[in-house]
Amino acid sequence: MSKMTLQMKRNIRKTFLYVIYILLSFIFIFPLVYMIVSSFKSDAQIVMDMSSISAFIPKGELSIQNYIDVFQKLDYIQYFCNSIIVSACAVCIGTLINAMLGYVIGMMNFRWKKLLLSFILAFMIVPNESIIINRFLVVNNIHLVNTLPGLIIPYLALPMYIYMFYNHFKVMPKELMEAAIIDGEGYIGIFWKIMLPLSKPICATVAIMTFIYTWGDLLWPSMVTRDSTLRTLPQALRTLFISEQTLWGQIFAFGVLTTIPVLIVFIACQKSFVESLTASGIKG
């Protein structure tokens, strides 16, 4: 009887958790559904349905005119390519740089190591907005304002990602490094041949987080770019909001087009992302 009671309690708890997960899923999915459905409606229909359940239902005259208008009124391809270049460079180069720094701090012993780690933790606490002016002055002094390198460089080494790699590498078995050193391998070779291949989950996590951050960042591109040919997608989206009339249909269509790459990246790296969260103990 006690075993049946215990099993029943477990089933009730599991059912309760599933209900909570389903409710949370709906909370996160509803905005996406609203955006996708509204992107096919006219502005008048969107305003009419905005305060009712009809906002989530594809009703009325549906068309792809909003998507056509986005491509006709905005140089969407140029903005998309700029965002792809910035995000791809930040992900590929930035993840590698952060991994190298985390590897050095996490697996090597050197003077001032604790002080360096303290600086990294301090910069994690400091809001990005409070140092962005100093960052702009540095970029301006080296004459990289209104250039793609000036847009990309500040994304390449971020304290939070360095610290994530540090936490990953510091728990790696030191025997791996010692065995490789005995075999005549140097520190750089150990990183490339042993440590980096074993760090695919954390690399995927940092890559996803970097992509989402750079893909949706508006503040830094707005400060460092002057030429319209260097604008990224968030800057282009802002132009739809500051027009004389709020073009809701085009805004939602633009949002759908901008969200698709993020979903693709997350789905592609989802397995490694979950493995990294599980290994690091972040997962609940």
C-alpha positions as a printed NumPy array, in Angstrom:
array([[  0.   ,   0.   ,   0.   ],
       [  2.817,   2.37 ,   0.87 ],
       [  4.507,   1.626,  -2.465],
       [  1.296,   2.435,  -4.341],
       [  0.899,   5.655,  -2.377],
       [  4.495,   6.621,  -3.117],
       [  4.027,   5.846,  -6.812],
       [  0.806,   7.868,  -6.873],
       [  2.574,  10.845,  -5.307],
       [  5.314,  10.601,  -7.921],
       [  2.747,  10.483, -10.72 ],
       [  0.894,  13.501,  -9.302],
       [  4.146,  15.429,  -8.991],
       [  5.179,  14.487, -12.538],
       [  1.765,  15.492, -13.904],
       [  1.926,  18.81 , -12.055],
       [  5.376,  19.521, -13.508],
       [  4.184,  18.68 , -17.029],
       [  1.257,  21.076, -16.618],
       [  3.651,  23.831, -15.489],
       [  5.972,  23.134, -18.437],
       [  3.061,  23.27 , -20.88 ],
       [  1.833,  26.577, -19.434],
       [  5.327,  28.051, -19.63 ],
       [  5.626,  26.835, -23.217],
       [  2.421,  28.628, -24.137],
       [  3.672,  31.813, -22.477],
       [  6.793,  31.756, -24.654],
       [  5.044,  30.579, -27.831],
       [  2.14 ,  33.071, -27.77 ],
       [  4.273,  36.111, -28.724],
       [  5.726,  34.187, -31.671],
       [  2.272,  33.081, -32.81 ],
       [  0.981,  36.65 , -32.469],
       [  3.899,  38.019, -34.502],
       [  3.607,  35.423, -37.277],
       [ -0.19 ,  35.713, -37.593],
       [ -0.108,  39.532, -37.531],
       [  2.569,  39.63 , -40.236],
       [ -0.04 ,  38.419, -42.744],
       [ -2.748,  40.916, -41.709],
       [ -3.34 ,  44.497, -42.73 ],
       [ -2.611,  47.317, -40.278],
       [ -6.33 ,  47.98 , -39.801],
       [ -6.994,  44.296, -39.035],
       [ -4.109,  44.17 , -36.568],
       [ -5.408,  47.19 , -34.645],
       [ -8.947,  45.778, -34.678],
       [ -7.823,  42.385, -33.302],
       [ -5.173,  43.713, -30.913],
       [ -7.208,  43.483, -27.682],
       [ -8.944,  40.157, -28.358],
       [ -8.171,  36.491, -28.906],
       [ -8.548,  37.174, -32.633],
       [ -5.01 ,  38.537, -32.567],
       [ -3.758,  34.927, -32.424],
       [ -6.123,  33.655, -35.14 ],
       [ -5.401,  33.995, -38.874],
       [ -8.62 ,  35.705, -39.932],
       [ -9.597,  38.423, -42.396],
       [ -7.746,  39.1  , -45.642],
       [ -4.353,  37.429, -45.287],
       [ -1.515,  38.187, -47.69 ],
       [  2.253,  38.423, -47.966],
       [  2.075,  42.124, -48.868],
       [  3.813,  43.121, -45.635],
       [  6.821,  40.979, -46.538],
       [  6.887,  42.446, -50.045],
       [  6.781,  45.968, -48.587],
       [  9.687,  45.187, -46.254],
       [ 11.902,  44.202, -49.189],
       [ 10.73 ,  47.108, -51.341],
       [ 10.947,  49.922, -48.762],
       [ 14.064,  48.76 , -46.939],
       [ 17.383,  47.474, -48.222],
       [ 16.718,  44.308, -46.233],
       [ 19.314,  42.144, -47.999],
       [ 22.073,  44.655, -47.202],
       [ 21.039,  44.905, -43.544],
       [ 20.746,  41.122, -43.321],
       [ 24.224,  40.607, -44.808],
       [ 25.722,  43.153, -42.394],
       [ 24.129,  41.379, -39.428],
       [ 25.32 ,  37.995, -40.707],
       [ 28.9  ,  39.256, -41.121],
       [ 28.987,  40.852, -37.662],
       [ 27.36 ,  37.885, -35.9  ],
       [ 29.402,  35.253, -37.772],
       [ 32.702,  36.993, -36.981],
       [ 31.681,  37.487, -33.346],
       [ 30.669,  33.835, -33.029],
       [ 33.654,  32.259, -34.788],
       [ 36.473,  34.575, -33.717],
       [ 34.955,  35.619, -30.396],
       [ 34.241,  32.069, -29.213],
       [ 37.815,  31.065, -30.027],
       [ 39.33 ,  34.07 , -28.219],
       [ 37.128,  33.563, -25.169],
       [ 38.004,  29.863, -25.132],
       [ 41.736,  30.632, -25.277],
       [ 41.526,  33.126, -22.426],
       [ 39.398,  30.762, -20.344],
       [ 41.874,  27.946, -21.033],
       [ 44.846,  30.022, -19.887],
       [ 43.153,  31.196, -16.69 ],
       [ 41.514,  27.863, -15.902],
       [ 44.351,  25.409, -16.535],
       [ 47.573,  27.326, -16.009],
       [ 49.174,  28.718, -12.883],
       [ 50.84 ,  32.109, -13.2  ],
       [ 51.438,  35.26 , -11.199],
       [ 48.49 ,  37.649, -10.807],
       [ 46.03 ,  34.939, -11.856],
       [ 43.625,  35.698,  -8.999],
       [ 43.863,  39.428,  -9.71 ],
       [ 43.055,  38.865, -13.383],
       [ 40.095,  36.697, -12.435],
       [ 38.89 ,  39.413, -10.063],
       [ 38.989,  41.96 , -12.887],
       [ 36.929,  39.636, -15.094],
       [ 34.328,  39.199, -12.356],
       [ 34.247,  42.963, -11.783],
       [ 33.651,  43.678, -15.465],
       [ 30.829,  41.124, -15.462],
       [ 29.048,  43.22 , -12.838],
       [ 29.584,  46.548, -14.613],
       [ 26.667,  47.339, -16.984],
       [ 27.612,  47.512, -20.638],
       [ 25.998,  50.948, -20.974],
       [ 28.365,  52.451, -18.404],
       [ 31.513,  51.663, -20.418],
       [ 30.191,  51.998, -23.948],
       [ 31.342,  55.632, -24.224],
       [ 34.91 ,  54.619, -23.338],
       [ 34.684,  51.802, -25.851],
       [ 33.534,  54.265, -28.503],
       [ 36.428,  56.63 , -27.719],
       [ 38.916,  53.784, -28.17 ],
       [ 37.381,  52.76 , -31.492],
       [ 37.326,  56.395, -32.595],
       [ 40.988,  56.932, -31.658],
       [ 42.08 ,  53.992, -33.807],
       [ 39.941,  55.313, -36.68 ],
       [ 37.537,  52.382, -36.867],
       [ 34.285,  54.325, -36.51 ],
       [ 31.891,  53.621, -39.383],
       [ 33.708,  50.43 , -40.353],
       [ 32.851,  46.747, -40.019],
       [ 35.959,  46.003, -37.888],
       [ 34.934,  48.763, -35.484],
       [ 31.492,  47.217, -35.306],
       [ 32.824,  43.691, -34.696],
       [ 35.867,  44.059, -32.401],
       [ 34.012,  44.921, -29.129],
       [ 32.054,  41.656, -29.403],
       [ 35.164,  39.452, -29.589],
       [ 36.084,  39.157, -25.899],
       [ 33.379,  39.447, -23.247],
       [ 33.993,  38.811, -19.516],
       [ 30.965,  36.562, -19.011],
       [ 31.998,  34.173, -21.775],
       [ 35.616,  34.124, -20.587],
       [ 34.385,  33.206, -17.126],
       [ 32.151,  30.456, -18.546],
       [ 35.154,  28.902, -20.3  ],
       [ 37.242,  29.358, -17.146],
       [ 34.67 ,  27.374, -15.137],
       [ 34.697,  24.695, -17.815],
       [ 38.46 ,  24.299, -18.069],
       [ 39.247,  24.49 , -14.348],
       [ 37.397,  21.203, -13.721],
       [ 39.052,  19.408, -16.627],
       [ 41.362,  16.586, -15.481],
       [ 44.878,  17.98 , -15.098],
       [ 46.172,  14.51 , -15.968],
       [ 45.244,  15.151, -19.609],
       [ 47.577,  18.137, -19.767],
       [ 50.33 ,  16.396, -17.83 ],
       [ 50.214,  13.343, -20.111],
       [ 50.317,  15.55 , -23.209],
       [ 53.289,  17.521, -21.853],
       [ 55.156,  14.259, -21.169],
       [ 54.491,  13.277, -24.796],
       [ 56.126,  16.526, -25.895],
       [ 53.019,  18.56 , -26.678],
       [ 53.046,  22.294, -26.01 ],
       [ 50.308,  24.354, -24.387],
       [ 48.98 ,  25.559, -27.748],
       [ 48.878,  22.023, -29.117],
       [ 47.106,  20.807, -25.984],
       [ 44.453,  23.468, -26.47 ],
       [ 43.853,  22.702, -30.155],
       [ 44.167,  18.921, -30.097],
       [ 42.732,  17.972, -26.693],
       [ 40.899,  20.712, -24.801],
       [ 38.998,  22.382, -27.619],
       [ 37.551,  19.118, -29.049],
       [ 36.367,  18.226, -25.52 ],
       [ 34.687,  21.631, -25.17 ],
       [ 32.077,  21.417, -27.935],
       [ 29.041,  21.8  , -25.601],
       [ 30.34 ,  24.953, -23.914],
       [ 31.473,  26.314, -27.288],
       [ 27.964,  25.789, -28.637],
       [ 26.472,  27.557, -25.611],
       [ 28.761,  30.563, -25.974],
       [ 28.176,  30.619, -29.728],
       [ 24.386,  30.734, -29.277],
       [ 24.583,  33.44 , -26.622],
       [ 27.012,  35.493, -28.719],
       [ 24.846,  35.177, -31.812],
       [ 21.687,  36.259, -29.992],
       [ 23.494,  39.195, -28.373],
       [ 25.114,  40.523, -31.557],
       [ 22.095,  39.787, -33.753],
       [ 19.765,  41.855, -31.594],
       [ 22.117,  44.586, -30.372],
       [ 21.016,  48.109, -31.282],
       [ 23.035,  50.407, -29.023],
       [ 26.582,  49.745, -30.246],
       [ 25.787,  49.68 , -33.998],
       [ 23.841,  52.929, -33.609],
       [ 26.862,  54.596, -32.002],
       [ 29.603,  53.368, -34.288],
       [ 27.973,  53.408, -37.747],
       [ 27.234,  56.459, -39.858],
       [ 26.839,  55.015, -43.329],
       [ 23.461,  53.39 , -44.075],
       [ 25.27 ,  50.571, -45.909],
       [ 26.708,  49.402, -42.564],
       [ 23.415,  49.288, -40.682],
       [ 22.295,  46.05 , -39.056],
       [ 18.777,  44.627, -38.771],
       [ 17.883,  46.225, -35.391],
       [ 18.75 ,  49.638, -36.854],
       [ 16.561,  48.949, -39.872],
       [ 13.685,  47.899, -37.621],
       [ 13.962,  51.189, -35.753],
       [ 13.269,  53.109, -38.977],
       [  9.845,  51.455, -39.186],
       [  8.973,  52.763, -35.722],
       [ 10.064,  56.357, -36.354],
       [  8.081,  56.736, -39.583],
       [  5.097,  59.076, -39.668],
       [  2.668,  56.171, -39.339],
       [  3.352,  52.99 , -37.37 ],
       [  3.367,  50.208, -39.951],
       [  2.424,  47.3  , -37.708],
       [  2.163,  44.709, -40.462],
       [  5.621,  45.509, -41.811],
       [  7.068,  45.576, -38.295],
       [  5.732,  42.083, -37.577],
       [  6.897,  40.803, -40.974],
       [ 10.342,  42.25 , -40.309],
       [ 10.308,  40.601, -36.869],
       [  9.509,  37.193, -38.376],
       [ 12.329,  37.49 , -40.92 ],
       [ 14.743,  38.544, -38.18 ],
       [ 13.709,  35.768, -35.772],
       [ 14.109,  32.884, -38.238],
       [ 17.97 ,  32.837, -38.186],
       [ 17.965,  32.821, -34.364],
       [ 15.637,  29.817, -34.301],
       [ 17.765,  28.015, -36.9  ],
       [ 20.965,  28.565, -34.887],
       [ 19.337,  27.435, -31.646],
       [ 17.808,  24.302, -33.199],
       [ 21.137,  23.411, -34.83 ],
       [ 23.036,  23.76 , -31.525],
       [ 20.261,  22.672, -29.163],
       [ 21.776,  19.298, -28.236],
       [ 25.176,  20.753, -27.349],
       [ 23.498,  23.636, -25.513],
       [ 21.538,  21.264, -23.253],
       [ 24.643,  19.104, -22.68 ],
       [ 26.578,  22.179, -21.584],
       [ 23.865,  23.27 , -19.155],
       [ 23.681,  19.755, -17.716],
       [ 27.45 ,  19.465, -17.316],
       [ 27.804,  22.874, -15.691],
       [ 24.997,  22.282, -13.222],
       [ 22.956,  25.249, -14.465],
       [ 20.085,  23.044, -15.514],
       [ 17.435,  22.819, -12.792]])
